[in-house]
Amino acid sequence: MSVCDDILELAASGDQGIENRPEFLAHLKACAHCRDEAPGMLSAARTIRSVPAPALTGHLTPDQIVALALDSVPAAETADRRLAQHVTGCATCAAEVREVQRAEEARSSIVSGRSGLASRIRHVLASLTSTASQGMPARLALAAGLAVLLLAYPAFLGMRRLPRLQGEMSDLASRTRQLETQVRDLSAALATANQTAARLSGWSKPLRLFGLTSPVRGQRTLPSIRVDAAVPYVLLSVRPLVVDPTGDAEVYRVVLLDSEDREVWRSELSVGEMREQMKSSGALILPIAPALLTPGRHALRVFPRDAPRQLILEVPFEVVSAQSPTATNPAQ
């Protein structure tokens, strides 16, 4: 429950000294809604408590009053004849039935128009004031109506907040599923990284480096490389031509395509990083996992990230398994 609900329930109890409690005064000072609702509820609760207990005996029970008020025709047909005769001849019970009906109309108006509980309570209190001269039965009837209204208020709050709580629970379940998916993806990536690290730590031989160049005009056979699945990485070297006026901040993308022209690997480098690597190594060195280099035709492409159709390098090549006796482009 919210703080507003706690304050309004405290007011509905009608206990003495509530209006002087520091937490009660502090909340009313800061909350206009409770400042409007709480005084009426407190006054109504104390009015009910002021009715003497002996005056409430000898009449219909609250359940009987509510049954007659909410569905008077069927109730009159099915109820005990004595109850119907009692309501007909008892001004107190008849007034209670009418007040419960007014309370039900007020509750329906609150649900549809959300006009506020305080205005309904003020209306009932005004009726109490105007009928004070009619004697104790009318006051008892009004007190019974206020009691029904106050008892129904917590249930009304729960029903009004139910759709919002259901939406919040649905959002929470959706976020939970997303987090579970992300955790699974991270776990899979971590497992792959651990496997790669284990393979690298246990590998003592030199890694293979294959130099790839663009095919010359009229060349019919593709360069081929032999890949051993046991190595942690296969190193491919290329020498893309970067135009001098290109700024160092511009980003280029390097992609590896399989035999069905699907992208299986990518890397992004700024022009400054490419020039630095070309200066130190004479080429771009690209570490590729051997699992991505399946036997068959592949292609390596280099292009600006923002202009994928403007290729500055495209190298088709063939991958053969390590069991193959020869390869046209042996490891360097």
C-alpha positions in Angstrom: 0.0 0.0 0.0 1.0 3.6 -0.6 1.5 6.3 2.0 -1.8 7.9 0.9 -3.7 4.6 1.5 -2.2 4.4 5.0 -3.2 7.9 5.8 -6.8 7.5 4.6 -7.2 4.2 6.5 -5.9 5.9 9.6 -8.5 8.6 9.1 -11.2 6.0 8.5 -10.5 4.5 11.9 -11.7 7.7 13.6 -9.3 7.3 16.6 -8.9 10.3 18.8 -5.8 12.5 18.3 -5.2 11.4 14.7 -5.3 14.9 13.3 -2.5 16.0 15.7 0.0 13.2 14.8 3.1 14.6 13.2 3.2 12.1 10.3 -0.5 12.8 9.6 -0.1 16.6 9.6 3.1 16.3 7.5 1.5 14.2 4.8 -1.6 16.4 4.6 0.6 19.4 4.2 2.4 17.8 1.2 -0.5 15.9 -0.4 -3.5 17.8 -1.8 -5.5 14.6 -2.5 -5.3 13.3 1.1 -5.8 16.9 2.4 -9.2 16.9 0.6 -10.2 13.3 1.5 -9.1 12.7 5.1 -11.1 15.3 7.0 -14.4 14.0 5.6 -13.5 10.4 6.3 -12.4 11.2 9.9 -15.6 13.1 10.6 -17.8 10.3 9.2 -16.0 7.7 11.2 -16.5 9.7 14.4 -20.2 10.2 13.6 -20.6 6.5 13.4 -18.8 5.9 16.7 -21.0 8.5 18.4 -24.2 6.4 17.8 -25.1 4.6 21.1 -24.9 0.8 20.8 -28.3 0.0 22.3 -30.0 2.1 19.6 -28.7 -0.4 17.0 -30.5 -3.5 18.4 -33.9 -4.8 17.4 -33.5 -4.0 13.7 -32.4 -5.8 10.6 -28.8 -6.9 10.3 -26.4 -5.1 8.0 -26.5 -8.1 5.5 -30.3 -7.9 5.4 -30.2 -4.1 4.9 -27.6 -4.4 2.0 -29.6 -7.2 0.3 -32.8 -5.2 0.4 -31.1 -2.0 -0.7 -29.1 -3.4 -3.7 -31.8 -5.6 -5.2 -35.1 -4.6 -3.5 -37.6 -6.4 -5.8 -36.0 -9.9 -5.8 -35.2 -9.4 -2.1 -38.7 -8.6 -1.2 -39.9 -11.7 -3.1 -37.5 -14.1 -1.4 -37.0 -12.5 2.0 -38.9 -13.5 5.1 -42.3 -11.8 5.2 -41.5 -10.6 8.7 -38.5 -8.7 7.4 -40.5 -7.0 4.6 -43.2 -6.0 7.1 -40.5 -4.7 9.5 -39.0 -2.4 6.8 -42.5 -1.2 5.9 -43.3 -0.2 9.4 -39.8 0.8 10.7 -38.6 4.3 9.7 -35.1 3.5 10.9 -34.6 0.4 8.8 -36.3 2.1 5.8 -34.0 5.0 6.1 -31.0 2.7 6.3 -32.1 1.0 3.1 -32.4 4.3 1.4 -29.0 5.5 2.6 -27.3 2.2 1.5 -28.8 2.8 -1.9 -27.4 6.3 -1.9 -24.0 5.0 -0.9 -24.1 2.5 -3.8 -25.0 5.3 -6.2 -22.1 7.3 -4.8 -19.7 4.4 -5.2 -20.7 3.9 -8.8 -20.3 7.5 -9.5 -16.8 7.4 -8.0 -15.8 4.4 -10.2 -17.1 6.0 -13.4 -16.2 9.7 -12.9 -13.5 9.5 -10.2 -15.0 12.5 -8.6 -13.5 11.8 -5.2 -14.6 10.2 -2.0 -14.6 13.4 0.0 -17.4 15.0 -2.0 -19.6 11.9 -1.4 -18.9 12.0 2.3 -19.6 15.7 2.5 -22.9 15.1 0.7 -23.9 12.4 3.3 -22.8 14.7 6.1 -24.9 17.5 4.7 -27.8 15.0 4.7 -27.0 14.2 8.3 -27.1 17.8 9.2 -30.4 18.5 7.4 -32.1 15.5 9.0 -30.8 15.9 12.5 -34.2 17.3 13.5 -35.9 14.0 12.5 -34.5 12.2 15.5 -32.3 9.3 16.2 -33.5 6.8 13.5 -32.5 9.1 10.6 -29.1 9.6 12.1 -28.7 5.9 12.6 -29.6 5.3 8.9 -27.1 7.9 7.8 -24.4 6.4 10.1 -25.1 2.9 8.6 -24.7 4.3 5.1 -21.4 5.9 6.0 -20.2 2.7 7.5 -20.9 0.8 4.3 -19.1 3.5 2.3 -16.0 3.4 4.5 -15.8 -0.4 4.5 -16.0 -0.5 0.7 -13.3 2.1 0.2 -10.2 -0.2 0.6 -11.7 -2.7 -1.9 -12.4 0.2 -4.3 -8.8 1.3 -4.1 -7.6 -2.3 -4.8 -9.8 -2.7 -7.9 -8.8 0.7 -9.3 -5.1 -0.1 -9.0 -5.4 -3.7 -10.3 -4.9 -3.0 -14.0 -1.8 -0.8 -13.3 -0.3 -3.5 -11.1 -1.0 -6.2 -13.7 0.8 -4.0 -16.4 3.8 -3.6 -14.1 4.0 -7.3 -13.4 3.8 -8.0 -17.2 6.7 -5.5 -17.8 8.7 -7.1 -15.0 8.2 -10.6 -16.5 9.3 -9.3 -19.9 12.4 -7.6 -18.5 13.2 -10.8 -16.6 13.0 -12.8 -19.8 15.3 -10.3 -21.6 17.8 -10.5 -18.8 17.8 -14.3 -18.9 18.5 -14.2 -22.6 21.3 -11.8 -22.1 22.8 -13.9 -19.3 22.7 -17.0 -21.6 24.4 -15.1 -24.4 27.0 -13.8 -22.1 27.6 -17.3 -20.7 28.0 -18.7 -24.2 30.4 -15.9 -25.1 32.4 -16.4 -21.9 32.6 -20.2 -22.5 33.9 -19.5 -26.1 36.4 -17.0 -24.8 37.6 -19.5 -22.1 38.0 -22.2 -24.7 40.0 -19.9 -27.0 42.2 -18.8 -24.1 42.8 -22.4 -23.1 43.8 -23.2 -26.7 46.1 -20.2 -26.9 47.8 -21.0 -23.6 48.4 -24.5 -24.7 49.7 -23.6 -28.1 53.5 -23.4 -28.4 53.9 -23.6 -32.2 54.0 -20.5 -34.5 50.7 -19.3 -35.9 50.1 -19.6 -39.6 50.1 -16.3 -41.7 48.6 -16.3 -45.2 49.1 -13.3 -47.5 46.1 -12.5 -49.6 46.2 -10.2 -52.7 43.6 -9.1 -55.2 43.5 -11.4 -58.3 45.1 -10.0 -61.4 43.1 -9.6 -64.6 42.8 -13.0 -66.4 43.6 -15.1 -63.4 41.2 -18.1 -63.3 42.4 -20.0 -60.3 41.8 -18.6 -56.9 44.5 -18.5 -54.2 44.0 -21.2 -51.6 45.0 -21.6 -48.0 45.3 -24.8 -45.9 43.6 -24.5 -42.5 44.4 -26.7 -39.5 41.4 -26.8 -37.2 43.8 -27.4 -34.2 45.4 -24.0 -34.3 43.7 -21.2 -32.2 43.9 -18.6 -35.0 44.7 -18.4 -38.7 46.4 -15.1 -39.6 45.4 -13.4 -42.9 47.3 -10.4 -44.2 45.9 -7.9 -46.7 47.1 -4.6 -48.0 44.1 -2.3 -48.7 44.8 1.0 -50.5 43.7 3.9 -48.4 43.5 7.3 -50.2 45.8 9.8 -48.6 43.2 12.6 -48.2 41.1 10.3 -46.1 40.9 11.5 -42.4 42.4 9.3 -39.7 39.0 9.2 -37.9 37.1 7.6 -40.7 36.2 4.0 -40.0 36.6 1.0 -42.4 35.0 -2.4 -42.0 36.7 -5.7 -42.9 34.3 -8.6 -43.4 34.7 -12.3 -44.2 32.1 -14.0 -46.4 31.5 -17.7 -46.7 30.7 -19.7 -49.9 27.0 -18.6 -49.7 28.0 -14.9 -49.4 27.0 -14.7 -45.7 29.0 -12.6 -43.3 30.8 -14.8 -40.8 33.3 -12.4 -39.3 33.9 -8.6 -39.2 36.2 -6.1 -37.7 36.2 -2.3 -37.7 39.4 -0.1 -37.9 39.9 3.6 -38.2 42.1 4.9 -41.0 44.6 5.9 -38.3 44.8 2.4 -37.0 45.1 0.9 -40.5 48.0 3.3 -41.4 49.8 2.5 -38.1 49.5 -1.2 -38.7 50.5 -0.9 -42.3 53.5 1.1 -41.3 54.7 -1.3 -38.6 53.9 -4.7 -40.3 53.5 -3.8 -44.0 49.9 -5.2 -44.1 46.8 -5.6 -42.0 47.0 -8.8 -39.9 43.6 -10.3 -39.3 43.2 -13.2 -36.7 40.4 -15.5 -37.8 39.2 -18.5 -35.9 39.7 -21.7 -38.0 36.1 -22.8 -37.4 35.0 -19.9 -39.6 37.2 -20.9 -42.4 35.3 -24.0 -43.6 36.4 -25.7 -46.8 35.1 -23.9 -49.9 35.1 -20.4 -51.5 35.4 -17.4 -49.3 35.9 -13.6 -49.8 37.5 -10.8 -47.8 36.2 -7.3 -48.3 37.2 -3.9 -47.1 35.0 -0.8 -47.4 34.0 2.4 -45.6 31.5 1.6 -42.8 29.1 4.3 -44.0 29.4 3.3 -47.7 29.4 -0.5 -47.9 29.2 -0.5 -51.7 32.4 1.5 -52.2 34.9 -1.5 -51.9 38.6 -0.6 -51.7 39.6 -4.3 -51.6 38.0 -7.6 -52.4 40.0 -10.8 -52.3 38.3 -14.2 -53.2 40.2 -17.3 -52.0 39.7 -21.0 -51.5 40.0 -22.8 -48.2 41.2 -26.4 -48.2 41.5 -28.7 -45.2 44.8 -29.4 -43.5 44.7 -33.0 -44.9 44.9 -31.6 -48.4 48.4 -32.3 -49.8 49.0 -28.8 -51.4 47.8 -25.3 -51.3 48.5 -22.5 -53.8 49.2 -20.0 -51.0 51.4 -21.7 -48.3 51.8 -20.3 -44.9 54.4 -17.6 -44.5 
